[in-house]
Amino acid sequence: MREYDKVIFELSQEGRRAYSLPKLDVEARDLEDFFPEGALRKDDLDFPQVSQQELVRHYTHLSMKNYSLDNDFYPLGSCTMKYNPKINEVMARLDGFANIHPLQEEDQVQGALRLMYELDLWLREITGMDKMSLCPGAGAHGEFAGIMTIRRYHEARGDHKRNKIIVPDSAHGTNPATAAMAGCEIVEVKSDGEGRVDLDSLREAVGPDTCALMLTNPNTAGVFEKDIEAITQIVHEAGGLCYYDGANANAILGQVRPGDTGFDVVHLNLHKTFSTPHGGGGPGAGPIGVKKDLVDYLPKPTVEKEGDHYRLDLDRKESCGRLKDFQGHFGIMVRAYAYLLALGAQGLKETSTMAVLNANYIQVALEEDYNRAIPGLCMHECLFGGLKEAPEGIKTLDVAKRLMDKGFHPPTVYFPLIVPEALMIEPTESESKETLDRFIQAMKEIAQEAKTAPDLLKEAPHDTPVRRPDEILAARKPILSYQEEE
Ligand SMILES: *Cc1c(COP(=O)(O)O)cnc(C)c1O
C-alpha cells in the first residue's frame, strides 16, 4: 500500500488553522437581541484543527478511494451511468437559479416557473402524456405519486374495490414496494423465456379488483415487450390502468412513446436519463406524466401558464395531495432542461440509437465467453447468465470482483432475479468504441483466468482498500464511524 492510500483521520493538532474568517462585524450583544438565550452557543465547537494543506489532502485522498464515472467506465445495468455534461452543472449554479427561495413571490421567479413549465412540455412530448407533475424527488417517489394518482382516479369514480397491482416477476424492486406503500396487494405475473410478460398469466391475473399494472419497457432483461399493445389492452378491458416505469428511458427517447402504446401514467428518472450525476444518494427527480383523464388527480402543485404569466397551482381540489415540500428538486430540473435544449429532438433520437448500438456491440462480443440470457437483439442493456465455462464454484460475483482489479466498475449482478448468475451491462450512449473494447478485453481475460487461474477470481479484488466485506453484515450492522466501537 502506498503511503497516501492510507486514510488517517486523527490529524488534529492544537492551534492549526485551515481558514481565516473575515473580521466579525456584528456585536455579540446584537445577537442576543435576536436569539433566545438557549439558542446561542457559548463554547467553541470541537472541530479538528488542521492546516489547509492537510485538509485538501485528506479530502483528495478520500475522493481517490471513490470510483466514479469521471474515473472510467461504469456499466451498471438499470442505472444509466451516462456522462452528464459539465455545462449542466454550470447552468444549475447560475445565481438566478441557485439563489432563489421557494417562498419568493411568483412575480419574482417567473423565469424559474417558465423553465419548469417548458420542461413539463418537453417531457410530455417525450412520453406522449398530457400533463406532468415535477414534484417527486426520486424514481420510487414518482412511482408512489403515480399509484396515488391512479387510486384517486378510481375512488373519484366510486370504484372502491380496486386494490390489486400487477407486477411482473422481472420488475425492479421499487415496483412491488410502491404497491405495498400505496396500500395495495401485489399480484405477480410470470415472464416467458425471453423475459416478456406472459399474456395468459396476465389474463388470469386481471379482474374487477385490478388497480393497475406496473411495467418497465424495455424490461429489466433489456427486451422490448413486442406485445405491449395487447398487454395494455388486457388491463384496460378489466378496468385497470397501466403504469410505465420509465426510470431508464435511454432506449426509447425519440423512438417510441409510452402514451402511444396504451400507458396512462409514466415516471421518468431525471437523474438517470436526463443528466444529473447520481449514485451517491444525492437528490434526484422522478416526475410523472398522466393522460388527460387523470390530470385532476396529480399531486400538487403543478405549473400552469395563463397568458404570459406562470404560476404554481396549489388549489387542486381533486389532487391526491402534496407529496413534497415546495415544488420538488429545482436544481435537477435545470440540469434536465439544459440537457434537453442542448440535444434537441434529433439529439435525443441519436442518444437512444447509440445506447442500443453500444449494448448490442457488447452483447455480441461477449457471447463466446458468457451465457446469453435472452436470444435476439437487446435494447439499452444486455443480460448474461454467468460464465460459459467455469470451474465449480466460480460465480458471477467473482467475475465482478475481478473486474475491479482491471479498473472497471462491475455491472449489476444478480438482478433481474429471473436469470441465475445474472450480469446486466448498460454501457450508455456516451462511451467510445475504444472504451467498450477495453471493457470487452477485460471480460474476455477474466473468462480465460477462470479456467487457468481461478484463484485470481476467488481472491479478487486484490488492490482495493476494502476487499470482500461481509455484505449481509455490512447492510444490517454498518459501521458508520471511522472510530472503532468500544
Ligand atoms: C432506478 C430505478 C427505479 C428507482 O429509481 P430511484 O430514483 O432510485 O428511486 C425504479 N425502476 C427502475 C426500473 C429503475 O431502474
PDBQT file of the ligand as one rigid body, heavy atoms in Angstrom, charges set to zero:
ROOT
HETATM    1  C1  LIG A 501     -33.577   3.114 -10.690  1.00  0.00    +0.000 C 
HETATM    2  C2  LIG A 501     -34.899   2.525 -10.942  1.00  0.00    +0.000 A 
HETATM    3  C3  LIG A 501     -36.002   2.847 -10.123  1.00  0.00    +0.000 A 
HETATM    4  C4  LIG A 501     -35.888   3.671  -8.853  1.00  0.00    +0.000 C 
HETATM    5  O1  LIG A 501     -35.386   4.958  -9.002  1.00  0.00    +0.000 OA
HETATM    6  P1  LIG A 501     -34.816   5.738  -7.711  1.00  0.00    +0.000 P 
HETATM    7  O2  LIG A 501     -34.570   7.129  -8.173  1.00  0.00    +0.000 OA
HETATM    8  O3  LIG A 501     -33.588   5.022  -7.286  1.00  0.00    +0.000 OA
HETATM    9  O4  LIG A 501     -35.878   5.698  -6.653  1.00  0.00    +0.000 OA
HETATM   10  C5  LIG A 501     -37.213   2.299 -10.455  1.00  0.00    +0.000 A 
HETATM   11  N1  LIG A 501     -37.357   1.481 -11.513  1.00  0.00    +0.000 NA
HETATM   12  C6  LIG A 501     -36.323   1.136 -12.313  1.00  0.00    +0.000 A 
HETATM   13  C7  LIG A 501     -36.541   0.216 -13.474  1.00  0.00    +0.000 C 
HETATM   14  C8  LIG A 501     -35.059   1.647 -12.041  1.00  0.00    +0.000 A 
HETATM   15  O5  LIG A 501     -34.021   1.290 -12.816  1.00  0.00    +0.000 OA
ENDROOT
TORSDOF 0
